[in-house]
Amino acid sequence: MNHRAVNSPPPAIHEPAAFAQAEPRVERARPLGWRAAIAAVVLVFLGHLTAVAQPSSGVRSGGGAGAPAQPSTDSPRASLAQFLELARQGRYTEAGTYLDLPAPARPRAGELARRLKAVLDRHVWLDLDAASASPHGNVSDGLPIDVEEIARIPGAGGEAEPVRLTRSERNGGGWSFTRETVSRVDAWYDRLEQRWLREHLPPALLAPGPKELLWWQWLALPLILIGAWLGGALLSRLSRRLLGRIARRTSADWDDAVIARMGAPLTLGWTIALAYLAVPWLGLYAPALQFVNSVLRGSLFVVFFWSLARAVDVGGQMLIRSSWGVTHAASRSLVAVGARTGKLLILAIAVVALLSELGYPVASLIAGLGIGGLAVALAAQKTVENLFGTFSIAADQPFREGDFVKVEDFVGTVETIGLRSTKIRTLDRTLITVPNGRLAEMRLETFAARDRIRLHCVLGLVYATSSEQMQRILAELERVLRAHPKTWQETVLVRFREFGASSLDVEVMAWFETSDYGEFQLHRQEVLLQFMKVVEQAGSSFAFPTRTVHVVDGQRFAVDAARRPAEKPS
């Protein structure tokens, strides 16, 4: 509970010497809201956590522009503030002077003050400005004059019991807690969840630590998280075993795949549930408990959307492996892009849901996007261009992941088609990243779409080859091609093309019925070796570029050796 004393001089405290007992100076700090156990949730809730942890939240003492006048030193507000300040400092004996006690109970004044402070910390979020600053209290609250009600505490039967102040002669006519209120302190204290700890822990653990969180609470937080995580892991494994047995009884495969991917979300979900059950044991007061509960509810949103994203992954994989995916192989990349887009939308919805759970004005934030939309569009135009390029590639299907492609001046294998860019692995094993917006406008050539691969070559024979030899070579070359089991028989071309500069050129063109380039290379090697054998058996040979130089009367003339026997026909 957050208490801050007003900036006014404390009333005179006259403590009888008989009751000046030595008590440990135990300062009761305001508990800090419990930080979320999930790293992703911590990042989202950081701003909210900072706001909750401010020392001045909840208890306002006035001040600043337009603040009311300083309250009277004998008003309910001043007495309450001084009681809280003394209790925070562990000066419970002095704080006990603000309890209206009968003579037999006065030796317990310090103990009762400590217990009352613990009860107020657990159940009440006091607003000092709500307490009256008048010496006579709030005369319009329907209570007798000189009586002020500051809070209500849950009773044994669930009914609310009042916490009241009244004027007391023991304080020289100042304000103190009524005898009726003090008489209920022991019963209220006995119902506290952490009462046993307060009675048995050493004073050092009851002292405030960083951020005014008590040391025992700092120690309890990691223990709760570790215990909840261990219990969550165990319950997650048991849950998956039970669900797996149920899923195995069905004929579908998707439920088994979903259960296999839900291990981590189930562990996190069970961890949050166990932490939710353990949090009340810390004895946090209402605002801190509300914050912890909001963190846990937000964490459940994380579990839900995390599970949903994994279900989208499973759905995409099952669709690709389904009979539809097998028969529509060209649509597999579209399924992958759709799955990535779906997870992006899930992330956006998750952020909006988390902000709404934290109490942020989500409607105002969404409306504000219209104002800043133009600036965002200008700043992110390349991103939007690449996103639309992704959709264009997914819709047109110029290539798929795993295809061997030629993109303008380089070739390689498509490794990943992302929402922003496509990664292509070249033959040199380097990785080229091309933005999808630019890739959609480039000249693309995919080799994976081929149903057959063309063989094209030009054989150069020596000019000493006779016409009979040429005819036999042409017939044998065509026979070799048609005899190959992988040759596409509808088109086999073997033609004497021309008289070359240094050879008789024979053009060969055929197609092999394979889309695997490695297999094509083996077939090409087989037929080329047979081509060499055909030429050798015909008594001819392959030509190579030559020039003959004749020296006449000391002059040098270069004459093409291949053109000397006969003039090249026009």
C-alpha positions as a Python dict, from the first residue, in 0.01 Angstrom:
ca = {
    (1, 'M'): (0, 0, 0),
    (2, 'N'): (132, 340, -94),
    (3, 'H'): (123, 603, 180),
    (4, 'R'): (279, 946, 172),
    (5, 'A'): (263, 1179, 463),
    (6, 'V'): (147, 1537, 408),
    (7, 'N'): (400, 1814, 438),
    (8, 'S'): (278, 1937, 774),
    (9, 'P'): (440, 1931, 1118),
    (10, 'P'): (345, 1622, 1316),
    (11, 'P'): (128, 1663, 1624),
    (12, 'A'): (300, 1632, 1957),
    (13, 'I'): (337, 1271, 2061),
    (14, 'H'): (352, 1209, 2434),
    (15, 'E'): (451, 845, 2483),
    (16, 'P'): (437, 725, 2845),
    (17, 'A'): (769, 590, 2961),
    (18, 'A'): (605, 264, 3067),
    (19, 'F'): (516, 187, 2706),
    (20, 'A'): (846, 295, 2545),
    (21, 'Q'): (926, -68, 2466),
    (22, 'A'): (1200, -156, 2225),
    (23, 'E'): (1056, -281, 1896),
    (24, 'P'): (1238, -370, 1578),
    (25, 'R'): (1235, -97, 1318),
    (26, 'V'): (1055, -284, 1041),
    (27, 'E'): (956, -63, 751),
    (28, 'R'): (654, -186, 555),
    (29, 'A'): (712, -96, 193),
    (30, 'R'): (451, -75, -75),
    (31, 'P'): (465, -391, -288),
    (32, 'L'): (565, -343, -646),
    (33, 'G'): (350, -498, -916),
    (34, 'W'): (471, -849, -1006),
    (35, 'R'): (678, -848, -1320),
    (36, 'A'): (562, -1086, -1591),
    (37, 'A'): (742, -1417, -1621),
    (38, 'I'): (737, -1412, -1998),
    (39, 'A'): (1003, -1206, -2177),
    (40, 'A'): (773, -1115, -2466),
    (41, 'V'): (504, -999, -2224),
    (42, 'V'): (756, -796, -2020),
    (43, 'L'): (844, -589, -2327),
    (44, 'V'): (477, -513, -2395),
    (45, 'F'): (394, -434, -2033),
    (46, 'L'): (706, -230, -1952),
    (47, 'G'): (540, 108, -1978),
    (48, 'H'): (244, -4, -1771),
    (49, 'L'): (472, -153, -1506),
    (50, 'T'): (665, 173, -1478),
    (51, 'A'): (343, 364, -1421),
    (52, 'V'): (229, 126, -1147),
    (53, 'A'): (564, 136, -972),
    (54, 'Q'): (564, 512, -917),
    (55, 'P'): (573, 586, -544),
    (56, 'S'): (308, 855, -565),
    (57, 'S'): (38, 655, -742),
    (58, 'G'): (-282, 605, -551),
    (59, 'V'): (-205, 821, -248),
    (60, 'R'): (-229, 1190, -321),
    (61, 'S'): (-138, 1459, -73),
    (62, 'G'): (-221, 1764, -276),
    (63, 'G'): (29, 2032, -362),
    (64, 'G'): (111, 2190, -691),
    (65, 'A'): (-93, 2447, -879),
    (66, 'G'): (-443, 2486, -748),
    (67, 'A'): (-382, 2262, -446),
    (68, 'P'): (-604, 2313, -141),
    (69, 'A'): (-473, 2481, 169),
    (70, 'Q'): (-260, 2281, 414),
    (71, 'P'): (-479, 2072, 647),
    (72, 'S'): (-496, 2136, 1017),
    (73, 'T'): (-241, 1953, 1228),
    (74, 'D'): (-522, 1789, 1430),
    (75, 'S'): (-737, 1686, 1131),
    (76, 'P'): (-816, 1324, 1028),
    (77, 'R'): (-588, 1364, 727),
    (78, 'A'): (-288, 1481, 930),
    (79, 'S'): (-328, 1209, 1196),
    (80, 'L'): (-371, 937, 936),
    (81, 'A'): (-67, 1058, 743),
    (82, 'Q'): (146, 1066, 1056),
    (83, 'F'): (34, 718, 1162),
    (84, 'L'): (123, 577, 821),
    (85, 'E'): (459, 751, 813),
    (86, 'L'): (555, 626, 1160),
    (87, 'A'): (449, 273, 1067),
    (88, 'R'): (651, 286, 743),
    (89, 'Q'): (956, 375, 946),
    (90, 'G'): (896, 83, 1184),
    (91, 'R'): (822, 315, 1477),
    (92, 'Y'): (520, 113, 1580),
    (93, 'T'): (531, 217, 1947),
    (94, 'E'): (492, 580, 1847),
    (95, 'A'): (231, 489, 1586),
    (96, 'G'): (38, 311, 1863),
    (97, 'T'): (-43, 649, 2021),
    (98, 'Y'): (-290, 695, 1732),
    (99, 'L'): (-499, 402, 1860),
    (100, 'D'): (-777, 469, 2109),
    (101, 'L'): (-706, 190, 2356),
    (102, 'P'): (-844, 111, 2698),
    (103, 'A'): (-587, 103, 2975),
    (104, 'P'): (-548, -282, 2985),
    (105, 'A'): (-471, -295, 2611),
    (106, 'R'): (-220, -11, 2598),
    (107, 'P'): (85, -239, 2647),
    (108, 'R'): (-3, -391, 2308),
    (109, 'A'): (-21, -53, 2132),
    (110, 'G'): (291, -114, 1919),
    (111, 'E'): (185, -466, 1820),
    (112, 'L'): (-168, -352, 1731),
    (113, 'A'): (-27, -63, 1525),
    (114, 'R'): (192, -309, 1332),
    (115, 'R'): (-101, -541, 1270),
    (116, 'L'): (-330, -256, 1165),
    (117, 'K'): (-69, -136, 917),
    (118, 'A'): (-43, -488, 770),
    (119, 'V'): (-422, -510, 737),
    (120, 'L'): (-442, -170, 566),
    (121, 'D'): (-159, -266, 332),
    (122, 'R'): (-344, -581, 227),
    (123, 'H'): (-697, -450, 179),
    (124, 'V'): (-697, -72, 137),
    (125, 'W'): (-564, 176, -120),
    (126, 'L'): (-580, 493, 88),
    (127, 'D'): (-623, 836, -67),
    (128, 'L'): (-506, 1096, 182),
    (129, 'D'): (-683, 1372, -11),
    (130, 'A'): (-1011, 1189, 51),
    (131, 'A'): (-961, 1223, 426),
    (132, 'S'): (-1099, 1542, 576),
    (133, 'A'): (-858, 1828, 645),
    (134, 'S'): (-1101, 1991, 890),
    (135, 'P'): (-1043, 1965, 1267),
    (136, 'H'): (-1404, 1840, 1299),
    (137, 'G'): (-1386, 1588, 1016),
    (138, 'N'): (-1638, 1550, 734),
    (139, 'V'): (-1963, 1677, 877),
    (140, 'S'): (-2166, 1573, 569),
    (141, 'D'): (-2093, 1199, 568),
    (142, 'G'): (-2385, 1106, 792),
    (143, 'L'): (-2160, 1004, 1081),
    (144, 'P'): (-2149, 1175, 1419),
    (145, 'I'): (-1932, 1482, 1451),
    (146, 'D'): (-1569, 1404, 1528),
    (147, 'V'): (-1597, 1060, 1357),
    (148, 'E'): (-1432, 992, 1018),
    (149, 'E'): (-1452, 669, 815),
    (150, 'I'): (-1147, 610, 594),
    (151, 'A'): (-1192, 252, 466),
    (152, 'R'): (-1376, -78, 493),
    (153, 'I'): (-1219, -420, 559),
    (154, 'P'): (-1380, -755, 461),
    (155, 'G'): (-1515, -927, 772),
    (156, 'A'): (-1538, -1294, 862),
    (157, 'G'): (-1877, -1333, 696),
    (158, 'G'): (-1783, -1131, 390),
    (159, 'E'): (-1950, -812, 507),
    (160, 'A'): (-1746, -493, 505),
    (161, 'E'): (-1640, -358, 845),
    (162, 'P'): (-1551, 12, 882),
    (163, 'V'): (-1214, 162, 973),
    (164, 'R'): (-1284, 489, 1155),
    (165, 'L'): (-1102, 773, 1329),
    (166, 'T'): (-1229, 979, 1620),
    (167, 'R'): (-1101, 1251, 1848),
    (168, 'S'): (-904, 1109, 2139),
    (169, 'E'): (-799, 1280, 2458),
    (170, 'R'): (-489, 1058, 2461),
    (171, 'N'): (-356, 1259, 2169),
    (172, 'G'): (-434, 1584, 2338),
    (173, 'G'): (-767, 1611, 2159),
    (174, 'G'): (-624, 1483, 1825),
    (175, 'W'): (-760, 1212, 1598),
    (176, 'S'): (-697, 837, 1645),
    (177, 'F'): (-847, 505, 1541),
    (178, 'T'): (-1169, 423, 1729),
    (179, 'R'): (-1184, 150, 1992),
    (180, 'E'): (-1432, -42, 1777),
    (181, 'T'): (-1181, -40, 1490),
    (182, 'V'): (-893, -142, 1716),
    (183, 'S'): (-1097, -426, 1863),
    (184, 'R'): (-1126, -583, 1516),
    (185, 'V'): (-754, -560, 1431),
    (186, 'D'): (-661, -904, 1567),
    (187, 'A'): (-943, -1077, 1376),
    (188, 'W'): (-851, -895, 1053),
    (189, 'Y'): (-486, -981, 1099),
    (190, 'D'): (-556, -1350, 1166),
    (191, 'R'): (-724, -1376, 824),
    (192, 'L'): (-420, -1246, 633),
    (193, 'E'): (-265, -1501, 392),
    (194, 'Q'): (93, -1416, 486),
    (195, 'R'): (37, -1385, 861),
    (196, 'W'): (257, -1684, 942),
    (197, 'L'): (547, -1530, 751),
    (198, 'R'): (512, -1198, 930),
    (199, 'E'): (529, -1376, 1263),
    (200, 'H'): (824, -1603, 1186),
    (201, 'L'): (1045, -1430, 930),
    (202, 'P'): (1346, -1237, 1060),
    (203, 'P'): (1319, -856, 1052),
    (204, 'A'): (1575, -837, 770),
    (205, 'L'): (1338, -1016, 531),
    (206, 'L'): (1050, -790, 634),
    (207, 'A'): (1253, -481, 544),
    (208, 'P'): (1195, -310, 209),
    (209, 'G'): (1423, -390, -83),
    (210, 'P'): (1455, -242, -433),
    (211, 'K'): (1147, -60, -559),
    (212, 'E'): (1006, -80, -203),
    (213, 'L'): (925, -449, -244),
    (214, 'L'): (988, -644, 77),
    (215, 'W'): (1285, -875, 68),
    (216, 'W'): (1076, -1183, 138),
    (217, 'Q'): (858, -1093, -159),
    (218, 'W'): (1165, -1050, -378),
    (219, 'L'): (1275, -1398, -272),
    (220, 'A'): (928, -1542, -319),
    (221, 'L'): (885, -1412, -674),
    (222, 'P'): (1157, -1624, -840),
    (223, 'L'): (1056, -1923, -629),
    (224, 'I'): (697, -1888, -748),
    (225, 'L'): (810, -1854, -1109),
    (226, 'I'): (1045, -2154, -1091),
    (227, 'G'): (787, -2367, -915),
    (228, 'A'): (513, -2263, -1159),
    (229, 'W'): (740, -2338, -1456),
    (230, 'L'): (836, -2684, -1324),
    (231, 'G'): (473, -2763, -1252),
    (232, 'G'): (371, -2623, -1590),
    (233, 'A'): (625, -2842, -1772),
    (234, 'L'): (497, -3152, -1591),
    (235, 'L'): (130, -3071, -1654),
    (236, 'S'): (208, -2987, -2016),
    (237, 'R'): (364, -3328, -2070),
    (238, 'L'): (70, -3503, -1904),
    (239, 'S'): (-177, -3297, -2108),
    (240, 'R'): (-4, -3380, -2435),
    (241, 'R'): (0, -3751, -2350),
    (242, 'L'): (-371, -3746, -2276),
    (243, 'L'): (-454, -3544, -2586),
    (244, 'G'): (-224, -3763, -2794),
    (245, 'R'): (-413, -4076, -2689),
    (246, 'I'): (-740, -3912, -2789),
    (247, 'A'): (-595, -3791, -3122),
    (248, 'R'): (-462, -4137, -3210),
    (249, 'R'): (-815, -4270, -3206),
    (250, 'T'): (-910, -4043, -3495),
    (251, 'S'): (-832, -4103, -3861),
    (252, 'A'): (-710, -3746, -3920),
    (253, 'D'): (-345, -3647, -3900),
    (254, 'W'): (-384, -3274, -3836),
    (255, 'D'): (-478, -3319, -3469),
    (256, 'D'): (-161, -3520, -3401),
    (257, 'A'): (48, -3252, -3572),
    (258, 'V'): (-118, -2973, -3372),
    (259, 'I'): (-62, -3152, -3039),
    (260, 'A'): (304, -3212, -3129),
    (261, 'R'): (354, -2837, -3183),
    (262, 'M'): (170, -2725, -2868),
    (263, 'G'): (433, -2828, -2612),
    (264, 'A'): (575, -2481, -2541),
    (265, 'P'): (238, -2295, -2540),
    (266, 'L'): (90, -2556, -2306),
    (267, 'T'): (386, -2523, -2071),
    (268, 'L'): (346, -2146, -2065),
    (269, 'G'): (-29, -2174, -2013),
    (270, 'W'): (3, -2410, -1717),
    (271, 'T'): (280, -2191, -1573),
    (272, 'I'): (50, -1887, -1583),
    (273, 'A'): (-234, -2084, -1424),
    (274, 'L'): (-15, -2203, -1136),
    (275, 'A'): (130, -1855, -1088),
    (276, 'Y'): (-225, -1715, -1078),
    (277, 'L'): (-308, -1955, -794),
    (278, 'A'): (11, -1867, -604),
    (279, 'V'): (-9, -1487, -634),
    (280, 'P'): (-266, -1434, -354),
    (281, 'W'): (-17, -1594, -115),
    (282, 'L'): (201, -1284, -152),
    (283, 'G'): (-69, -1074, 14),
    (284, 'L'): (-60, -787, -236),
    (285, 'Y'): (-300, -499, -187),
    (286, 'A'): (-574, -429, -441),
    (287, 'P'): (-394, -211, -704),
    (288, 'A'): (-84, -431, -708),
    (289, 'L'): (-298, -745, -725),
    (290, 'Q'): (-498, -596, -1012),
    (291, 'F'): (-180, -524, -1200),
    (292, 'V'): (-48, -877, -1146),
    (293, 'N'): (-376, -1021, -1265),
    (294, 'S'): (-367, -798, -1575),
    (295, 'V'): (-14, -925, -1650),
    (296, 'L'): (-129, -1284, -1614),
    (297, 'R'): (-437, -1226, -1829),
    (298, 'G'): (-217, -1061, -2089),
    (299, 'S'): (14, -1362, -2075),
    (300, 'L'): (-283, -1584, -2151),
    (301, 'F'): (-339, -1374, -2463),
    (302, 'V'): (21, -1453, -2558),
    (303, 'V'): (-45, -1825, -2508),
    (304, 'F'): (-362, -1810, -2718),
    (305, 'F'): (-211, -1623, -3011),
    (306, 'W'): (110, -1827, -2992),
    (307, 'S'): (-95, -2146, -3018),
    (308, 'L'): (-295, -1995, -3304),
    (309, 'A'): (23, -1908, -3495),
    (310, 'R'): (153, -2263, -3453),
    (311, 'A'): (-182, -2398, -3570),
    (312, 'V'): (-148, -2184, -3884),
    (313, 'D'): (194, -2342, -3947),
    (314, 'V'): (50, -2689, -3906),
    (315, 'G'): (-242, -2605, -4135),
    (316, 'G'): (-8, -2482, -4406),
    (317, 'Q'): (212, -2791, -4384),
    (318, 'M'): (-87, -3024, -4390),
    (319, 'L'): (-228, -2841, -4693),
    (320, 'I'): (101, -2874, -4881),
    (321, 'R'): (120, -3248, -4805),
    (322, 'S'): (-247, -3308, -4888),
    (323, 'S'): (-371, -3451, -5219),
    (324, 'W'): (-463, -3098, -5325),
    (325, 'G'): (-107, -2981, -5259),
    (326, 'V'): (33, -3272, -5460),
    (327, 'T'): (-190, -3205, -5758),
    (328, 'H'): (-141, -2826, -5736),
    (329, 'A'): (234, -2811, -5685),
    (330, 'A'): (246, -2459, -5829),
    (331, 'S'): (37, -2330, -5537),
    (332, 'R'): (272, -2444, -5260),
    (333, 'S'): (457, -2114, -5250),
    (334, 'L'): (122, -1934, -5227),
    (335, 'V'): (35, -2146, -4923),
    (336, 'A'): (367, -2057, -4757),
    (337, 'V'): (319, -1685, -4822),
    (338, 'G'): (-40, -1708, -4696),
    (339, 'A'): (80, -1875, -4375),
    (340, 'R'): (337, -1600, -4315),
    (341, 'T'): (76, -1332, -4381),
    (342, 'G'): (-168, -1502, -4145),
    (343, 'K'): (91, -1510, -3867),
    (344, 'L'): (162, -1141, -3927),
    (345, 'L'): (-207, -1061, -3886),
    (346, 'I'): (-220, -1274, -3570),
    (347, 'L'): (73, -1074, -3430),
    (348, 'A'): (-105, -745, -3503),
    (349, 'I'): (-426, -865, -3338),
    (350, 'A'): (-228, -994, -3039),
    (351, 'V'): (-63, -653, -2985),
    (352, 'V'): (-402, -476, -3001),
    (353, 'A'): (-554, -728, -2758),
    (354, 'L'): (-265, -689, -2512),
    (355, 'L'): (-284, -310, -2521),
    (356, 'S'): (-659, -329, -2464),
    (357, 'E'): (-610, -564, -2169),
    (358, 'L'): (-365, -316, -2016),
    (359, 'G'): (-626, -43, -2037),
    (360, 'Y'): (-473, 160, -2317),
    (361, 'P'): (-723, 342, -2544),
    (362, 'V'): (-693, 109, -2841),
    (363, 'A'): (-972, 284, -3031),
    (364, 'S'): (-786, 614, -3004),
    (365, 'L'): (-463, 448, -3115),
    (366, 'I'): (-630, 297, -3419),
    (367, 'A'): (-797, 629, -3501),
    (368, 'G'): (-460, 799, -3470),
    (369, 'L'): (-327, 571, -3740),
    (370, 'G'): (-537, 765, -3989),
    (371, 'I'): (-358, 1086, -3895),
    (372, 'G'): (-13, 934, -3916),
    (373, 'G'): (-102, 700, -4200),
    (374, 'L'): (30, 936, -4466),
    (375, 'A'): (368, 973, -4297),
    (376, 'V'): (390, 598, -4241),
    (377, 'A'): (297, 531, -4603),
    (378, 'L'): (567, 766, -4728),
    (379, 'A'): (827, 617, -4495),
    (380, 'A'): (729, 258, -4569),
    (381, 'Q'): (657, 282, -4940),
    (382, 'K'): (940, 42, -5023),
    (383, 'T'): (812, -204, -4765),
    (384, 'V'): (461, -185, -4910),
    (385, 'E'): (605, -221, -5261),
    (386, 'N'): (792, -535, -5157),
    (387, 'L'): (483, -674, -4986),
    (388, 'F'): (275, -631, -5301),
    (389, 'G'): (562, -781, -5497),
    (390, 'T'): (537, -1086, -5271),
    (391, 'F'): (167, -1121, -5345),
    (392, 'S'): (238, -1080, -5718),
    (393, 'I'): (501, -1354, -5712),
    (394, 'A'): (271, -1579, -5508),
    (395, 'A'): (-18, -1524, -5751),
    (396, 'D'): (177, -1553, -6081),
    (397, 'Q'): (402, -1837, -5961),
    (398, 'P'): (702, -1756, -6184),
    (399, 'F'): (906, -1987, -5962),
    (400, 'R'): (887, -2177, -5636),
    (401, 'E'): (1126, -2247, -5352),
    (402, 'G'): (1384, -2501, -5471),
    (403, 'D'): (1361, -2400, -5840),
    (404, 'F'): (1670, -2330, -6044),
    (405, 'V'): (1623, -1988, -6205),
    (406, 'K'): (1799, -1726, -6410),
    (407, 'V'): (1740, -1368, -6300),
    (408, 'E'): (1885, -1126, -6552),
    (409, 'D'): (2262, -1176, -6516),
    (410, 'F'): (2287, -1457, -6257),
    (411, 'V'): (2153, -1807, -6201),
    (412, 'G'): (2088, -1999, -5883),
    (413, 'T'): (1844, -2197, -5668),
    (414, 'V'): (1558, -2021, -5490),
    (415, 'E'): (1600, -2084, -5117),
    (416, 'T'): (1338, -1863, -4952),
    (417, 'I'): (1050, -1647, -5072),
    (418, 'G'): (989, -1406, -4783),
    (419, 'L'): (741, -1127, -4728),
    (420, 'R'): (1007, -867, -4814),
    (421, 'S'): (1268, -1040, -5031),
    (422, 'T'): (1369, -1360, -5206),
    (423, 'K'): (1702, -1535, -5138),
    (424, 'I'): (1877, -1715, -5425),
    (425, 'R'): (2178, -1945, -5380),
    (426, 'T'): (2419, -1913, -5674),
    (427, 'L'): (2644, -2182, -5821),
    (428, 'D'): (2936, -2027, -5630),
    (429, 'R'): (2734, -2088, -5308),
    (430, 'T'): (2688, -1717, -5247),
    (431, 'L'): (2348, -1589, -5136),
    (432, 'I'): (2181, -1310, -5334),
    (433, 'T'): (1888, -1124, -5177),
    (434, 'V'): (1651, -947, -5415),
    (435, 'P'): (1360, -729, -5289),
    (436, 'N'): (1031, -875, -5410),
    (437, 'G'): (912, -540, -5543),
    (438, 'R'): (1209, -525, -5778),
    (439, 'L'): (1202, -899, -5853),
    (440, 'A'): (844, -878, -5977),
    (441, 'E'): (960, -638, -6251),
    (442, 'M'): (1276, -827, -6355),
    (443, 'R'): (1318, -1077, -6639),
    (444, 'L'): (1287, -1420, -6483),
    (445, 'E'): (1365, -1756, -6637),
    (446, 'T'): (1295, -2074, -6445),
    (447, 'F'): (1448, -2403, -6552),
    (448, 'A'): (1230, -2613, -6323),
    (449, 'A'): (929, -2565, -6552),
    (450, 'R'): (1096, -2758, -6837),
    (451, 'D'): (938, -3090, -6932),
    (452, 'R'): (1239, -3176, -7154),
    (453, 'I'): (1588, -3036, -7218),
    (454, 'R'): (1727, -2953, -7561),
    (455, 'L'): (2051, -3088, -7706),
    (456, 'H'): (2198, -2855, -7966),
    (457, 'C'): (2544, -2873, -8114),
    (458, 'V'): (2734, -2814, -8441),
    (459, 'L'): (2980, -3078, -8558),
    (460, 'G'): (3261, -2953, -8785),
    (461, 'L'): (3400, -3217, -9025),
    (462, 'V'): (3716, -3179, -9232),
    (463, 'Y'): (3684, -3069, -9594),
    (464, 'A'): (3833, -3403, -9701),
    (465, 'T'): (3498, -3566, -9618),
    (466, 'S'): (3325, -3700, -9933),
    (467, 'S'): (2953, -3667, -10002),
    (468, 'E'): (2901, -4041, -9949),
    (469, 'Q'): (3072, -4020, -9612),
    (470, 'M'): (2861, -3715, -9523),
    (471, 'Q'): (2534, -3895, -9605),
    (472, 'R'): (2635, -4197, -9400),
    (473, 'I'): (2737, -3979, -9107),
    (474, 'L'): (2404, -3791, -9114),
    (475, 'A'): (2204, -4114, -9116),
    (476, 'E'): (2407, -4270, -8835),
    (477, 'L'): (2385, -3960, -8616),
    (478, 'E'): (2005, -3959, -8646),
    (479, 'R'): (1996, -4332, -8572),
    (480, 'V'): (2200, -4280, -8257),
    (481, 'L'): (1961, -4011, -8133),
    (482, 'R'): (1644, -4207, -8210),
    (483, 'A'): (1785, -4519, -8049),
    (484, 'H'): (1837, -4343, -7717),
    (485, 'P'): (1550, -4427, -7473),
    (486, 'K'): (1520, -4070, -7343),
    (487, 'T'): (1504, -3895, -7682),
    (488, 'W'): (1180, -3717, -7768),
    (489, 'Q'): (1102, -3889, -8097),
    (490, 'E'): (878, -3626, -8254),
    (491, 'T'): (1162, -3388, -8337),
    (492, 'V'): (1514, -3506, -8418),
    (493, 'L'): (1710, -3280, -8652),
    (494, 'V'): (2044, -3377, -8811),
    (495, 'R'): (2126, -3151, -9107),
    (496, 'F'): (2428, -3052, -9314),
    (497, 'R'): (2410, -2681, -9243),
    (498, 'E'): (2690, -2506, -9437),
    (499, 'F'): (3045, -2492, -9563),
    (500, 'G'): (3223, -2328, -9276),
    (501, 'A'): (3547, -2133, -9280),
    (502, 'S'): (3747, -2440, -9191),
    (503, 'S'): (3493, -2721, -9166),
    (504, 'L'): (3180, -2880, -9304),
    (505, 'D'): (2918, -2792, -9041),
    (506, 'V'): (2650, -3042, -8933),
    (507, 'E'): (2377, -2912, -8701),
    (508, 'V'): (2225, -3152, -8447),
    (509, 'M'): (1913, -3073, -8241),
    (510, 'A'): (1710, -3306, -8020),
    (511, 'W'): (1527, -3308, -7686),
    (512, 'F'): (1567, -3546, -7395),
    (513, 'E'): (1258, -3623, -7186),
    (514, 'T'): (1393, -3523, -6846),
    (515, 'S'): (1379, -3212, -6630),
    (516, 'D'): (1686, -3305, -6425),
    (517, 'Y'): (1988, -3124, -6562),
    (518, 'G'): (2228, -3374, -6407),
    (519, 'E'): (2053, -3660, -6585),
    (520, 'F'): (2057, -3460, -6909),
    (521, 'Q'): (2434, -3419, -6885),
    (522, 'L'): (2478, -3796, -6867),
    (523, 'H'): (2255, -3850, -7174),
    (524, 'R'): (2439, -3580, -7366),
    (525, 'Q'): (2772, -3742, -7284),
    (526, 'E'): (2647, -4079, -7410),
    (527, 'V'): (2531, -3952, -7749),
    (528, 'L'): (2840, -3733, -7804),
    (529, 'L'): (3066, -4031, -7748),
    (530, 'Q'): (2864, -4226, -8003),
    (531, 'F'): (2888, -3929, -8242),
    (532, 'M'): (3268, -3954, -8226),
    (533, 'K'): (3250, -4327, -8300),
    (534, 'V'): (3021, -4267, -8601),
    (535, 'V'): (3261, -4012, -8753),
    (536, 'E'): (3561, -4236, -8695),
    (537, 'Q'): (3390, -4538, -8854),
    (538, 'A'): (3293, -4331, -9158),
    (539, 'G'): (3660, -4253, -9223),
    (540, 'S'): (3630, -3882, -9152),
    (541, 'S'): (3746, -3664, -8868),
    (542, 'F'): (3659, -3344, -8690),
    (543, 'A'): (3806, -3022, -8825),
    (544, 'F'): (3966, -2745, -8633),
    (545, 'P'): (4040, -2387, -8744),
    (546, 'T'): (4359, -2366, -8959),
    (547, 'R'): (4533, -2111, -9186),
    (548, 'T'): (4801, -2174, -9449),
    (549, 'V'): (5061, -1903, -9520),
    (550, 'H'): (5224, -1891, -9868),
    (551, 'V'): (5538, -1679, -9932),
    (552, 'V'): (5567, -1557, -10294),
    (553, 'D'): (5855, -1331, -10411),
    (554, 'G'): (5918, -1232, -10054),
    (555, 'Q'): (5555, -1129, -10000),
    (556, 'R'): (5328, -1301, -9747),
    (557, 'F'): (4974, -1386, -9838),
    (558, 'A'): (4736, -1555, -9602),
    (559, 'V'): (4502, -1792, -9776),
    (560, 'D'): (4238, -1993, -9599),
    (561, 'A'): (4351, -2354, -9627),
    (562, 'A'): (3997, -2489, -9625),
    (563, 'R'): (3880, -2266, -9912),
    (564, 'R'): (4163, -2351, -10158),
    (565, 'P'): (4019, -2679, -10296),
    (566, 'A'): (3697, -2517, -10411),
    (567, 'E'): (3516, -2189, -10391),
    (568, 'K'): (3249, -2169, -10130),
    (569, 'P'): (2904, -2186, -10301),
    (570, 'S'): (2699, -1870, -10283),
}
